[in-house]
Amino acid sequence: MLEEFLERPFFLNRHRQAPLLKERESFLSHLQQQGTSRKALRNLSGELLPVMRLLKLTEMRDVSLEEIQRAALCWAREQRTNPKAQSYGNSASFFVYAAKKWLRFHGRLKLPSVPPMRFADQLNYFARYMTEEQGLSPYSVRSHCAKTSKFLEWFGDRHRLLTRARIEDVDKFLAMKGAGGWSRRSVSVAAQALRAFFRYAETRGWCATGFAKGIQGPKIYKYEGVPEGPSWEQVRRLLRSVKGSNPAVLRARAILSLLAIYGLRTGEVSRLMLRDFDWREEVFEVNHSKRGRTLLSGQADRAGM
């Protein structure tokens, strides 16, 4: 598959003669199926050559993150002394990125062991319960576990026993996440996940009965995510983009100005007549279908324009 993004015979032969051709091609083919661009595939395939050389990979083996980082520093030093290198500022970081992505694909990236999170067993039981007894989709299970793990990690730094959890702890956690950048919807989803977790925890005796009912998230309104409208700067850019002096352009600019500055409805604009404008006093009248006629001043728009 290399010929799909490597066109010159010299580079094709160089890649084909390098070790682990099958392992590299399967990795690149996987990325291609995921929609990776030809340019990105070409860059990654080229980076795998120094990755194999500096890691001394002639066959696949487990490689630690520390080993990759040491090799990346060597590669960065090589690039600094290479007169043909166009840029070496990101040499080490791209080396690490390519090596990790390739080795992880083949299950050969050896990551440092992470100490288990406190309450990890309870979270695993909860995940199995959602999967095996409730029949929730993998996406729902992952979402609930992700939000619940955030709380358990935060709570575990403060208390050793889950039985010490109080509604105040959940409220404090949700408020902290909301102030820290979580949207109202994210906080609401987290509250739902924690309600489900503590409902299960009640059945296992990990917390007091009725705990889950006390967890309340923010109310989500039906049209909360609908944007209110463009910003004033966006409106001004739109008005400035209508250029020209022919009748169609002048009419379009006038209509856009009425809509943007006075908030008129399309029907109100379409009903305007020349007799509705007092050019001397710089005012005009609008025929509202429900409220009758309203006098509007033409002076307001010049301050904002």
N, C-alpha and C positions, 0 to 999 in steps of 0.2 A: 504493500500500500504506500510505500515511501514515494513512489513516482507521482502520487496524486498531489503532493505539495513540494517535492524537490524535482526541479526540472533539469538542472545541469548534470551531465554524466559524471563529472568529477565528484560532486557532492553525493550523488547516488552511490557510487562505488565506495566512497569513504564510509558511508553509513552501513552499507551491506557487508563490508569487511570487518566492521567492529563487532565485538562480542555481544552476546545476548540479543541477537536480531529478533528472534521470535518474541521475546519478552517485551522488547521496545515496540514492535509492531502491534501486538495485542493491546498494549496500553494506549498507543496513539489512535488505533481503530476505535477503542472505547470512547475516547474524547471526541473523535469525529462524529460518532453516532449521537453524542450529546449536544452537538451543534458548535463545537469549537472551530474557530475560523482557520483557514489555511495558513495565515501568517502566524497565529499562535502555535499551531502544530509544528510549523517549520522552526520557530524559536525553541520550542520545547525539545524537539528531536535533536537540534544542535547542542543544546545544553546537556543532554544525557551523555554525550561523548566525554566531556571532561568529568562528569559525575562518575562514570565507570572507571575512567583512568585514575582519578585521584582517590577513589574509594577502593581501587584495585579489585574491581568486580569482573571476574571472568565467568562466574556462575552466581546464581542468586543465593544470597545468604541474609541473615538478619543483620541489620545495620542500626546502630544507636543514633540518637539525635546528636549526641556529643561528637561522634565520629563525623557526621555530616557537617557540623559547624566547623570543626577543625579543617576539613577538606575545603570548605567554602572560603576560609581565610587564605589558604594556599592559592586557591583559584583567583582571589582578588589581588594577591601580590603578583601573580603571573600577568594579570591583565594590566596592572599599572606599568609594567616594564615591556609590554607588548606594543610596539609602534603601530600595529595594524588595528588595535582595539579602538573602536570609535567612542566607547563610553565604558567606564569601569565603576562608576559611582554605585550602581546597584548590582554589581557582579556577585557579591557574596549572598545577598538576599534572594536573587533569582536562582542561584545555584541551590540554596536550601529549599526553595519552593519546588523546583523541578525534581530534586532528589526525593523529597518527602512525598510528593504526589505520585511518583513512579513506584517507590517502594511500598507505599501504603496500598496502592492498587494490587500489588502482588502479595500483600500480607507480610512484608518483610521489614517494615518500619518498627523498630524496637523503641517504644516510648518508656520514659521513666515511670515506675509504678507510683500511682497516686493513692495516698491513704484513703480508705473508704470514708465516705461522708457519714456523719452521725445520723442515725435513723435510716440508713440505707436499706436495712432489712425490712422495715415497715413500708418503705416506698416500693420495694420489690413485691411484697405481698399485695399492696394496693394495685400495682400494675397487673399482676396475675389475676386478681379479682375482676378488674375491668375487662380483661381479655377473655378469661375462661368462663366467668359467671354472667357478666353483663353483656358480653359479646360486642363491645365497642370496637370501632374501627382502629387500626394502628395509628392513624393520625390523631384521633381523639385521645388515645392512651398516651401518646408522646406529648401532646399538648398539656394534658392534666399533670403528667409526671414532671414536665419541665417547670410549670408554674409552682407545683407543690414542692419540688426540690429547692427552689429559690427560698421559699419560706422556711423549710426544714434546715437549710444551711444557715440562714440568718438566725433562726431560733436556737440551733445547736451550739452557736457561739456564746449563747447566754444561759442556756439551761441544759442539764445532762439528761433529764427525764421528760418524756413527752407528756406525762401526766400533769406536769406543771404548766402546761399551756393554758392560757386564758384568752377570752374573747378580746381583751385589750391588746394582747400580743398580735393577734391577726389584724386588728384595726390599725395598730401602729405600723405594722409591716406594709399594709396596703397604702396608708397615707404616705409613708416614706417613698414607696415606689412611684406614687402619683406625683410627688414633689420632685422626684429624681428624673422625670422625663417620660414615664409610662403614660400612654393615653388613657382616657376614661374607659375606653373599650378594653384595653389590656388589663387594667385594674379589675374591671368587671369579670373578665374571663378568669383571672387569678382567683377572685372570690368564689366563682362557681367551682373551680378545681379544688379549692380548700374546703368548700362545703361538702363536696363528694368525698374527699379524703377523710375528713373528720366524721362524716356519716358512717364510713367504713370503720374508722377507728373506734367509734362507739360500740360497734358489734364485737370488736376484739378486746374491749376493756382498756384501751389505751388512753381514753379521755372520759370526761363526765358525760352522762346521758343528756342529750339535748344541746350539746355544744354546737353542732353544725347549724342548728336553726338560728343561732345568734350571729352568724357571719353574714354581713350585709355589704354588698358592693354598690358602687355608684349607679344611679338610674341612667339607662341609655335611652335617649329619645329616638323616635322613629326616623327623623330627618336630621339627626345630629351630624352625620358625616357629609351632608350635602353642602357644598361651598355656597356662601352667601352671594358671591359675585366677584368680579375682577377688582383688583386694587385701582385706586385713582391713577396711579402712574401707568398701569396697563391701559386704562381708558384714554389717557392723554396720548400714549403712543399710538393707539388705534386712530384717534382723531388726526394726529400728525401724518399718519400714513395715507390719509385720503387727500391726495394732491391733485391739482389741476384747476382749471377755470371753466370747463364746459358745463352745461346745465345739469347733466347727470351727476357729476362729482359734487357740485355745489348743493344739489338736493340731498345727496347722501350725507354730506357733512352736516347740513342743517338738521336732518332727521336724527343722526347719531348724537348731536349736541342736545337736542330736546330730550332724547331718551336718557342720556347720561347725566345731564345737569339737573333737569327738572323731574326725572323719573316718570315721564309720561308713558301711558300705555300705547300700544300700536293703534288701537281704535281712536284714542284721543288725538294722536298725531294725524291720522288719516282724515279726521273731521275738521282740522284747522283750515280756515279760509283766510284770504288776504284781509278781509274786513275785520278779522279778529285781532289784527296787529295795529297798535297805535305807534307809528314810527317816531312821532314827535316826542311823546312821553316815554317811549321805550318800554312799553308794557304790552301784554297780549292776554287774551282770554281763552280759557280752555273749557270745552263743553264736556263736563263729567256726566256720564250716563246716570249716576246715582245721586251725586251731590249738586247737580246743576252747574252753572258757570262759575269759574274761579278766575280772579285776576292775578296774573303772575308778572313780576318785574323782570325786565330784560337786563337789569344792571348786575344781577348776581353772577352771571356766567363769566363776565370779564375778569373778575377777581380770581377765579379758579383756573382760567385758561392761561 
